[in-house]
């Protein structure tokens, strides 16, 4: 990282760019160089991914990676989200969706729904969220679809002033069977935080209790959040606000 080792970073960056100059159509070099630069030089990282996409325009991997990069860029700390940048991520994810096979499309739905909501396109967000919950196949992504499909619909309900509907969706999201991602990194707390700010403390407490069933790695954190809310305080959910 440039902040920890500026000379080492500069040397590594130069080495990557030399390899790319020598083999400009080597998508493996482009992929790994973009990954190396993704946090330190997002503009150059995106340019490398765009070059790879020009070389392999039918490969959805490049659109997915571009979308992920722009989605990270859309998150503005501590202000919140940049809707325009989220819209660019949405366009990338939609391009990847069109290029993907059915299994790949299913794994993109949560990104599509979240990006559409942040970008302010509630119609698209609803369409993708409903698709997440429609005819969910068994497999590793089932729990993600249940969780994020309900959360997106809950955020839409809340944006329209429907506290009850938003609360029901939050609880439905908490009833997910879990997934490799949710079991490791825990639930999304954006809707819970918004409801807590509107006084829906009991609903949020019930959601956290439901999350105890799948987030085994986060038992202590969940119980700490529960204790803070019961004491009338608001926990710091910042690491768990994914959209």
C-alpha positions as CSV (number, residue, x, y, z in Angstrom):
1,X,0.0,0.0,0.0
2,X,1.4,3.5,-0.9
3,X,0.8,4.8,2.6
4,X,2.8,2.0,4.3
5,X,5.5,1.5,1.6
6,X,5.4,4.2,-1.0
7,X,8.7,3.1,-2.7
8,X,7.6,-0.5,-2.8
9,X,4.2,0.4,-4.2
10,X,5.7,2.6,-6.9
11,X,8.1,-0.2,-7.9
12,X,5.3,-2.8,-8.1
13,X,3.1,-0.5,-10.0
14,X,5.9,0.2,-12.5
15,X,6.5,-3.5,-12.9
16,X,2.9,-4.2,-13.6
17,X,2.7,-1.5,-16.2
18,X,5.9,-2.7,-17.9
19,X,4.4,-6.2,-18.2
20,X,1.2,-4.8,-19.7
21,X,3.1,-2.6,-22.2
22,X,5.0,-5.8,-23.3
23,X,1.8,-7.8,-23.6
24,X,-1.1,-5.3,-23.9
25,X,-3.7,-8.0,-24.7
26,X,-2.8,-10.3,-21.8
27,X,-6.0,-10.2,-19.8
28,X,-4.4,-12.1,-16.9
29,X,-1.9,-9.2,-16.5
30,X,-4.8,-6.7,-16.8
31,X,-6.9,-8.5,-14.2
32,X,-4.1,-8.8,-11.6
33,X,-2.8,-5.3,-12.1
34,X,-6.3,-3.9,-11.7
35,X,-6.7,-5.8,-8.5
36,X,-3.4,-4.5,-7.2
37,X,-4.4,-0.9,-7.9
38,X,-8.1,-1.2,-6.9
39,X,-7.7,0.7,-3.6
40,X,-4.6,2.9,-4.4
41,X,-5.4,4.1,-7.9
42,X,-9.1,3.4,-8.7
43,X,-9.0,5.4,-11.9
44,X,-6.2,3.4,-13.4
45,X,-7.6,0.2,-12.1
46,X,-10.9,0.9,-13.9
47,X,-9.0,1.8,-17.1
48,X,-7.3,-1.6,-17.1
49,X,-10.6,-3.4,-16.6
50,X,-12.1,-1.4,-19.4
51,X,-9.2,-2.5,-21.6
52,X,-9.8,-6.1,-20.7
53,X,-13.4,-5.7,-21.5
54,X,-12.6,-4.3,-24.9
55,X,-10.5,-7.4,-25.6
56,X,-13.2,-9.8,-24.3
57,X,-16.5,-8.0,-24.7
58,X,-18.6,-11.1,-24.1
59,X,-16.9,-12.0,-20.8
60,X,-19.2,-10.8,-17.9
61,X,-16.2,-10.9,-15.5
62,X,-15.0,-7.5,-16.6
63,X,-18.4,-5.8,-16.1
64,X,-18.7,-7.4,-12.7
65,X,-15.3,-6.1,-11.6
66,X,-16.0,-2.7,-13.0
67,X,-19.3,-2.6,-11.1
68,X,-17.7,-3.7,-7.9
69,X,-15.0,-1.0,-8.2
70,X,-17.5,1.7,-8.9
71,X,-19.8,0.5,-6.1
72,X,-17.0,0.8,-3.6
73,X,-16.3,4.3,-5.0
74,X,-19.9,5.3,-4.6
75,X,-19.6,4.8,-0.8
76,X,-18.7,8.2,0.7
77,X,-17.6,8.2,4.3
78,X,-19.1,9.6,6.4
79,X,-21.6,11.3,4.1
80,X,-23.3,8.2,2.7
81,X,-23.6,7.3,-0.9
82,X,-23.0,9.0,-4.2
83,X,-26.1,8.2,-6.3
84,X,-24.4,9.1,-9.6
85,X,-21.6,6.7,-9.0
86,X,-24.0,4.0,-7.9
87,X,-25.8,4.5,-11.2
88,X,-22.6,3.8,-13.0
89,X,-22.1,0.6,-11.0
90,X,-25.7,-0.3,-11.8
91,X,-25.0,0.0,-15.5
92,X,-21.9,-2.3,-15.2
93,X,-23.9,-4.9,-13.2
94,X,-26.7,-4.8,-15.8
95,X,-24.2,-5.3,-18.6
96,X,-22.8,-8.3,-16.7
97,X,-26.3,-9.6,-16.1
98,X,-27.1,-9.6,-19.8
99,X,-23.8,-11.5,-20.6
100,X,-24.2,-14.1,-17.9
101,X,-25.7,-17.5,-17.8
102,X,-28.7,-18.2,-15.5
103,X,-26.5,-19.2,-12.5
104,X,-24.4,-16.0,-12.9
105,X,-27.5,-13.9,-13.2
106,X,-28.8,-15.2,-9.9
107,X,-25.7,-14.2,-8.1
108,X,-25.9,-10.6,-9.5
109,X,-29.4,-9.9,-8.4
110,X,-28.5,-8.6,-4.9
111,X,-25.9,-6.2,-6.4
112,X,-28.4,-5.0,-9.0
113,X,-31.1,-4.4,-6.4
114,X,-28.9,-2.5,-4.0
115,X,-27.2,-0.4,-6.7
116,X,-30.6,0.5,-8.2
117,X,-31.9,1.6,-4.8
118,X,-28.9,3.8,-4.0
119,X,-29.0,5.2,-7.6
120,X,-32.6,6.3,-6.9
121,X,-34.3,4.0,-9.5
122,X,-36.9,2.4,-7.2
123,X,-38.8,0.7,-10.0
124,X,-35.7,-1.2,-11.0
125,X,-34.8,-1.9,-7.4
126,X,-38.3,-3.4,-6.9
127,X,-38.0,-5.5,-10.0
128,X,-34.6,-6.9,-9.0
129,X,-35.7,-7.5,-5.4
130,X,-38.8,-9.4,-6.5
131,X,-36.7,-11.5,-8.9
132,X,-34.4,-12.3,-5.9
133,X,-37.4,-13.8,-4.1
134,X,-39.0,-15.5,-7.0
135,X,-38.5,-19.2,-7.4
136,X,-35.3,-19.3,-5.4
137,X,-33.1,-22.3,-6.2
138,X,-31.3,-24.3,-3.5
139,X,-27.6,-23.6,-3.2
140,X,-25.1,-21.3,-1.7
141,X,-26.9,-18.1,-2.8
142,X,-30.3,-18.9,-1.5
143,X,-29.8,-17.2,1.8
144,X,-28.4,-14.1,0.2
145,X,-31.4,-13.7,-2.1
146,X,-33.8,-14.0,0.8
147,X,-31.9,-11.5,2.9
148,X,-31.2,-8.8,0.3
149,X,-34.5,-9.2,-1.6
150,X,-36.4,-8.5,1.6
151,X,-34.1,-5.7,2.6
152,X,-34.4,-3.9,-0.7
153,X,-38.2,-4.1,-0.6
154,X,-38.0,-2.9,3.0
155,X,-36.0,0.1,2.1
156,X,-38.5,0.9,-0.7
157,X,-41.4,0.6,1.7
158,X,-39.7,2.8,4.2
159,X,-38.9,5.4,1.6
160,X,-42.7,5.6,1.0
161,X,-43.5,6.0,4.7
162,X,-44.7,2.4,5.2
163,X,-43.1,1.6,8.6
164,X,-45.1,-1.5,9.1
165,X,-44.2,-3.0,5.7
166,X,-40.6,-2.1,6.2
167,X,-40.5,-3.8,9.6
168,X,-42.1,-7.0,8.1
169,X,-39.5,-7.1,5.4
170,X,-36.7,-6.6,8.0
171,X,-37.9,-9.7,9.9
172,X,-38.3,-11.7,6.7
173,X,-34.6,-10.8,5.9
174,X,-33.6,-12.0,9.4
175,X,-35.2,-15.4,8.7
176,X,-32.7,-16.2,6.0
177,X,-31.0,-19.6,6.4
178,X,-27.7,-17.9,6.0
179,X,-25.0,-18.2,3.4
180,X,-21.2,-18.4,3.2
181,X,-21.1,-14.6,3.0
182,X,-23.7,-13.9,5.7
183,X,-22.3,-16.5,8.0
184,X,-18.9,-14.9,7.8
185,X,-19.6,-11.1,7.5
186,X,-23.0,-10.9,9.1
187,X,-26.3,-9.3,8.2
188,X,-26.8,-5.9,6.5
189,X,-27.9,-3.3,9.1
190,X,-29.0,-0.4,6.8
191,X,-32.7,-1.0,7.1
192,X,-32.4,-1.9,10.8
193,X,-30.6,1.4,11.5
194,X,-33.2,3.4,9.6
195,X,-36.0,1.8,11.5
196,X,-34.2,2.2,14.8
197,X,-33.9,5.9,14.1
198,X,-37.7,6.0,13.6
199,X,-38.4,4.4,17.0
200,X,-39.0,0.8,15.9
201,X,-36.8,-0.6,18.6
202,X,-38.7,-3.9,19.2
203,X,-38.6,-4.8,15.5
204,X,-34.9,-4.2,15.3
205,X,-34.3,-6.3,18.5
206,X,-36.3,-9.2,17.0
207,X,-34.2,-8.9,13.8
208,X,-31.0,-9.2,15.8
209,X,-32.3,-12.2,17.6
210,X,-33.1,-13.9,14.3
211,X,-29.6,-13.1,13.1
212,X,-28.2,-15.1,16.0
213,X,-29.4,-18.2,14.2
214,X,-27.0,-17.9,11.3
215,X,-24.2,-15.5,12.3
216,X,-22.3,-17.8,14.6
217,X,-19.1,-15.7,14.2
218,X,-20.9,-12.6,15.4
219,X,-22.7,-13.8,18.5
220,X,-20.8,-11.5,20.8
221,X,-21.4,-8.5,18.5
222,X,-25.1,-9.2,18.1
223,X,-25.6,-9.6,21.9
224,X,-23.7,-6.3,22.4
225,X,-25.9,-4.5,19.9
226,X,-29.0,-6.0,21.6
227,X,-27.8,-4.7,25.0
228,X,-27.0,-1.2,23.7
229,X,-30.5,-0.9,22.1
230,X,-32.2,-2.2,25.2
231,X,-30.3,0.5,27.1
232,X,-31.7,3.2,24.7
233,X,-28.4,3.6,22.7
234,X,-27.7,3.2,19.0
235,X,-24.8,0.9,18.1
236,X,-22.2,1.7,15.5
237,X,-23.3,-0.3,12.5
238,X,-20.9,1.3,10.0
239,X,-19.1,-1.8,8.9
240,X,-22.5,-3.5,8.2
241,X,-24.2,-0.8,6.1
242,X,-23.8,-2.3,2.7
243,X,-26.4,-0.1,0.9
